[in-house]
Amino acid sequence: MHKLTALASLLLLLSNTPSHAAPATLQPGDQGLTWWIWALTTPEDRDPVQDLSGQHCGVEQVHPSWYLAGTYENGTPVRRTCTITQNKPIFLPIINMYASAATRAACDRQRLSNQAAVDRVTTRRATLDGKDLSGTIRRDATPTCRNLTAFDVWFASDGYWLELPPLTKGTHVLKFSAEMSGFKQNVTYTLIQK
């Protein structure tokens, strides 16, 4: 289990809140923000970000998109197999960060620091079945910290994301990687679309 230290405080705040609690009105960055709520509120013993095999990829898939997870494994290649049981778009982080704090001012300071870090992402790549998708990776960030009243926390998301249309039935291979100062992500999913 390799949770980032920064995650601990937010998990304490979110631990008793369902993962489908999300902002009622979507604004810029909200899909990433909703992804973070999904990732951070999933029970730790079924956390899809910590999951190295993919066995928990179907946990709490109640959103309009099927969420896939990145990893906390800095630089270590992670290979997962995931069975997708619903025909809907797939949304995942190529590399991402969040800011959270009890006050808006503290959250905004962290958000600006994260923005500077994401500005310096040096590589971001994605392929599906060998086809390069790097041109479809997009930056998505909440422009200011949002008050998530259900969690009693100010929160912001920033990162590079990929959204795929629903997959055709069968087996697909999705690979994605990114690098920023102090962190590398390298994930391969074997996706089985039912």
Number of C-alpha atoms within 10 A of each C-alpha: 12 10 14 9 8 11 13 12 11 20 17 12 16 19 15 12 15 16 23 16 14 21 16 7 6 11 12 12 18 22 23 26 25 20 23 22 22 25 22 23 22 24 17 16 10 15 22 26 22 20 21 19 14 22 15 21 22 18 16 19 17 12 16 11 20 23 26 20 24 23 23 19 20 14 16 12 14 20 15 19 19 19 18 20 12 14 15 16 15 17 20 22 28 28 26 24 19 22 23 25 21 14 14 18 12 14 23 21 15 19 26 17 13 20 20 11 17 21 13 12 18 11 13 20 18 22 15 17 11 11 11 12 16 16 10 13 18 14 18 20 26 20 17 17 26 19 19 15 10 13 19 13 19 21 27 29 27 27 23 20 20 22 16 16 11 15 18 11 12 10 15 18 16 17 22 22 21 21 20 17 10 8 13 21 22 23 22 19 21 18 20 17 17 13
